[in-house]
Amino acid sequence: MKATIVWWDLAGSGQTIDSLRVYLRDEGVEPWTEVPGMRLKFWISDPATDRWGAVMLWDSDADLTAPMPPNRATELIGRPPAVRMVSDVEAVVEGAHSGGPLEGGLAYDAAGKAP
């Protein structure tokens, strides 16, 4: 398995974590549901540092150079990510949980705000 991690610094971009949550809710998630070889993608934010990003887990044989959905975050933010890295995944474990489906995250929360 491989992991891809990207981070954008939002300062001076005209975008906020809240505006990018709206983008995710309205259009950002669906295009990624059929990407071959991608196991999981989750979007991340850090209000304390005004950063926005994503983490993707890939099958070992996934072609990371294959065409992907348009990178609307780059378009909206106006620049490529400040950090982009691809790493080997050494281990994966799923912890004890309720067994229900993953929740949609803050982009799908009615208020769109962290608790």
Secondary structure, DSSP 8 states (H G I E B T S, - for coil): -EEEEEEEE-TTSS--HHHHHHHIIIIISGGGTT-TTEEEEEEEEETTTTEEEEEEEE-TT--TTS--S--HHHHHHTS--SEEEEEE----------SS-----GGGSSS----
